[in-house]
Amino acid sequence: MEPQFVLRKLGSRLDPASFARYFLGLNPDEKQALVLRSESAQLILNCSRQWGKSTVSSILALHKAYFEPKSLVLVVSPTLRQSGELIRKIIGYLPALGIRKKGDGVNTLSVELPNGSRIIGLPGRDGTIRGFSGTSLLIIDEASQVADSLYRSVRPFLAASKHGRMVIMSTPFGTRGFFWDEWERGDGWERVETPANECPRFDPDFLERERKSMGESWFKQEYLCQFLENENTFLPRAWVEAAFTREIKALSL
């Protein structure tokens, strides 16, 4: 039986994790399946290096585009090269669905499906990516490396979408930037943390060698999902924030 016929028969009942397993030949682990099956409008993923962010992103993007005709999926990465790698992953899955590679004719890094849906990969530069609207799914990959100004620029892409969704994912990069801020105190987010020592694909011996090689601080950041202060910071952020208040009291005269 042709994959496209089976998928149309199942429709949206086929969640992204099952879609990946039965039709793309991938086998998500338990945490990846949790992320793939999330239905939260805002999902933030704090994950270890080499956990599989791009794989999860590509599955989410293709699932949304395949099952929601004429949908627009945008994937933002810090560089054009990183966005290109993700689009290449998606293109690599198309033969399993009986779909030929086809761009949208406008954007360099793009995939257009027979149902009119588009997946577009964008670089992390504010001045070059404005103008999109009606976005069904917005994915920001390696979000800790994406500028705050860009984050503020892309959020409105979801404004005209009735069920628009945002997924941001990254390895930490210090206690700064929108990724850290949303993880620590953002409203409305489903938060998922995936440190390397909880991932079945990491060899404990490899992780121990990495710890010794890169030092404790970098290891905690890159593999254990910890947001750490810059070693050159004069005052810890917590001290600075504790010195201020957002409450304004009336002066008594």
C-alpha positions as CSV (number, residue, x, y, z in Angstrom):
1,M,0.0,0.0,0.0
2,E,1.4,3.4,-1.0
3,P,2.6,5.6,2.0
4,Q,0.6,8.6,0.8
5,F,-2.7,6.6,0.8
6,V,-2.1,5.2,4.3
7,L,-1.2,8.7,5.6
8,R,-4.2,10.3,4.1
9,K,-6.3,7.5,5.6
10,L,-4.9,8.1,9.1
11,G,-5.0,11.9,8.8
12,S,-4.0,14.0,11.7
13,R,-4.5,11.1,14.1
14,L,-1.0,10.0,13.3
15,D,1.2,12.0,15.8
16,P,4.7,13.2,14.8
17,A,6.4,10.4,16.8
18,S,4.4,7.7,15.1
19,F,4.8,9.4,11.8
20,A,8.6,9.4,12.2
21,R,8.7,5.7,13.3
22,Y,6.4,4.1,10.8
23,F,6.8,6.2,7.7
24,L,10.3,7.9,8.0
25,G,12.1,4.9,9.4
26,L,13.2,6.8,12.5
27,N,13.0,5.6,16.1
28,P,12.6,8.6,18.5
29,D,13.7,7.9,22.1
30,E,11.3,8.5,25.0
31,K,12.2,12.2,25.5
32,Q,12.1,12.9,21.7
33,A,8.7,11.2,21.5
34,L,7.5,13.4,24.4
35,V,8.6,16.5,22.5
36,L,7.1,15.3,19.2
37,R,3.8,14.5,20.8
38,S,3.5,17.8,22.6
39,E,0.5,20.0,21.5
40,S,1.5,23.1,23.5
41,A,1.2,26.4,21.6
42,Q,4.6,27.4,23.1
43,L,7.2,24.7,23.6
44,I,10.7,25.4,24.8
45,L,13.4,22.7,24.7
46,N,16.6,23.0,26.7
47,C,18.8,20.2,25.4
48,S,22.3,18.8,25.4
49,R,24.6,19.1,22.4
50,Q,24.1,16.2,19.9
51,W,20.7,15.3,21.4
52,G,18.9,15.4,18.0
53,K,17.5,18.9,17.8
54,S,17.6,19.1,14.1
55,T,16.0,15.7,13.7
56,V,13.1,16.6,16.0
57,S,12.7,20.0,14.2
58,S,12.6,18.4,10.8
59,I,10.0,15.9,11.9
60,L,7.8,18.5,13.4
61,A,8.1,20.7,10.3
62,L,7.3,17.9,7.9
63,H,4.4,16.5,9.9
64,K,2.8,20.0,10.1
65,A,3.3,20.7,6.4
66,Y,2.0,17.2,5.3
67,F,-1.1,17.1,7.4
68,E,-2.1,20.8,7.2
69,P,-2.6,21.8,3.5
70,K,-1.3,25.2,2.5
71,S,0.4,25.7,5.8
72,L,3.6,27.8,6.3
73,V,6.4,26.4,8.4
74,L,9.3,28.6,9.2
75,V,12.6,27.4,10.6
76,V,15.0,30.0,11.9
77,S,18.6,29.2,12.7
78,P,21.6,31.4,13.6
79,T,23.1,30.9,10.1
80,L,22.0,30.1,6.6
81,R,24.2,27.0,6.7
82,Q,22.4,25.6,9.8
83,S,19.0,26.3,8.2
84,G,20.2,24.6,5.1
85,E,21.2,21.4,7.0
86,L,17.7,21.2,8.4
87,I,16.1,21.7,5.0
88,R,18.3,18.9,3.6
89,K,17.1,16.6,6.4
90,I,13.5,17.3,5.4
91,I,14.3,16.7,1.7
92,G,15.9,13.4,2.7
93,Y,12.6,12.2,4.2
94,L,10.5,13.0,1.1
95,P,11.1,9.8,-0.9
96,A,9.7,7.7,2.0
97,L,6.4,9.7,1.4
98,G,6.5,9.3,-2.3
99,I,7.1,13.1,-2.8
100,R,9.6,14.7,-5.1
101,K,11.9,17.5,-4.1
102,K,10.5,20.9,-5.0
103,G,11.3,24.4,-3.8
104,D,8.7,27.2,-3.6
105,G,10.3,29.2,-6.4
106,V,10.9,32.2,-4.1
107,N,13.1,31.2,-1.2
108,T,16.5,29.6,-1.6
109,L,16.0,27.2,1.3
110,S,12.5,25.9,0.9
111,V,10.3,22.8,0.3
112,E,6.9,22.9,-1.2
113,L,4.6,19.9,-0.9
114,P,1.9,18.8,-3.3
115,N,-0.8,20.1,-0.9
116,G,0.6,23.6,-1.2
117,S,2.3,23.7,2.2
118,R,5.7,25.3,2.4
119,I,8.7,24.8,4.7
120,I,11.2,27.6,4.6
121,G,14.6,27.8,6.3
122,L,15.8,31.3,7.3
123,P,19.1,32.7,8.6
124,G,19.2,34.6,11.9
125,R,19.4,38.1,10.4
126,D,16.6,40.5,11.3
127,G,16.8,42.6,8.1
128,T,16.3,39.7,5.7
129,I,13.3,37.7,7.1
130,R,10.5,40.2,7.7
131,G,7.3,39.9,5.6
132,F,5.9,36.5,6.5
133,S,2.5,36.1,8.0
134,G,-0.1,33.4,8.7
135,T,2.6,31.0,10.0
136,S,1.4,27.7,11.2
137,L,4.6,26.6,12.9
138,L,7.6,28.7,13.9
139,I,10.7,26.8,15.0
140,I,13.8,28.6,16.3
141,D,16.8,26.3,16.4
142,E,19.9,27.0,18.5
143,A,17.9,29.8,20.0
144,S,20.6,30.8,22.5
145,Q,22.7,32.0,19.5
146,V,19.9,34.0,17.9
147,A,19.7,37.7,18.6
148,D,16.9,39.1,20.8
149,S,15.9,41.6,18.1
150,L,15.3,38.7,15.7
151,Y,13.1,36.9,18.2
152,R,11.0,40.0,18.7
153,S,10.8,40.3,14.9
154,V,9.6,36.8,14.2
155,R,7.0,36.4,17.0
156,P,4.4,38.5,15.0
157,F,4.6,35.9,12.2
158,L,2.1,33.9,14.3
159,A,-0.3,36.8,14.8
160,A,-2.7,36.0,11.9
161,S,-2.6,32.2,12.6
162,K,-5.6,30.8,14.5
163,H,-3.6,27.9,15.8
164,G,-0.1,29.1,15.2
165,R,2.6,27.4,17.2
166,M,6.1,28.3,18.4
167,V,8.9,25.8,19.3
168,I,12.3,27.1,20.4
169,M,15.2,24.8,21.2
170,S,18.8,25.2,22.2
171,T,21.8,24.3,24.3
172,P,22.3,27.0,26.9
173,F,24.8,29.8,26.3
174,G,25.0,31.8,29.6
175,T,22.4,33.7,31.6
176,R,21.4,36.1,28.9
177,G,19.2,36.4,25.9
178,F,15.6,35.6,25.2
179,F,16.2,31.8,25.4
180,W,17.4,32.0,29.0
181,D,14.7,34.6,29.9
182,E,11.9,32.5,28.5
183,W,13.2,29.4,30.1
184,E,13.5,31.0,33.5
185,R,10.4,33.2,33.6
186,G,8.4,33.2,30.4
187,D,4.7,32.7,30.6
188,G,2.7,30.0,28.8
189,W,5.6,27.7,27.9
190,E,5.8,23.9,28.2
191,R,9.4,23.3,29.3
192,V,11.4,20.1,28.4
193,E,15.0,19.5,29.6
194,T,17.1,16.8,28.0
195,P,20.6,16.5,29.6
196,A,23.0,14.1,28.0
197,N,23.2,11.8,31.1
198,E,19.5,11.0,30.6
199,C,19.9,10.2,26.9
200,P,20.3,6.5,26.1
201,R,22.4,7.3,23.0
202,F,25.3,8.8,25.0
203,D,28.1,6.6,26.2
204,P,28.9,7.4,29.9
205,D,32.6,6.9,29.2
206,F,32.4,9.5,26.4
207,L,30.8,12.0,28.7
208,E,33.4,11.5,31.3
209,R,36.2,12.1,28.7
210,E,34.3,15.2,27.6
211,R,34.1,16.4,31.2
212,K,37.8,16.0,31.7
213,S,38.7,17.6,28.4
214,M,36.5,20.7,28.4
215,G,36.3,21.4,32.2
216,E,33.4,21.4,34.6
217,S,31.7,24.6,33.6
218,W,31.7,24.0,29.8
219,F,30.6,20.4,30.3
220,K,27.7,21.5,32.5
221,Q,26.6,24.0,29.9
222,E,27.1,21.8,26.7
223,Y,25.9,18.5,28.1
224,L,23.9,19.1,31.3
225,C,21.7,22.0,30.2
226,Q,22.8,24.4,32.8
227,F,22.7,28.2,32.4
228,L,26.0,29.4,33.8
229,E,27.3,32.9,34.5
230,N,30.2,34.1,32.3
231,E,33.4,33.6,34.3
232,N,34.4,37.2,33.6
233,T,31.2,38.6,35.0
234,F,32.0,41.1,37.8
235,L,28.7,40.6,39.7
236,P,26.4,37.6,39.5
237,R,23.1,38.4,37.6
238,A,21.1,37.4,40.7
239,W,22.8,40.1,42.8
240,V,22.1,42.8,40.2
241,E,18.4,41.8,39.8
242,A,17.9,41.7,43.5
243,A,19.0,45.3,43.7
244,F,16.0,46.4,41.6
245,T,12.3,46.2,41.9
246,R,9.5,46.4,39.3
247,E,7.1,47.7,41.9
248,I,6.7,51.5,41.9
249,K,5.4,53.1,45.1
250,A,3.9,56.5,45.3
251,L,6.1,59.1,47.1
252,S,4.6,60.4,50.3
253,L,4.9,64.2,50.6
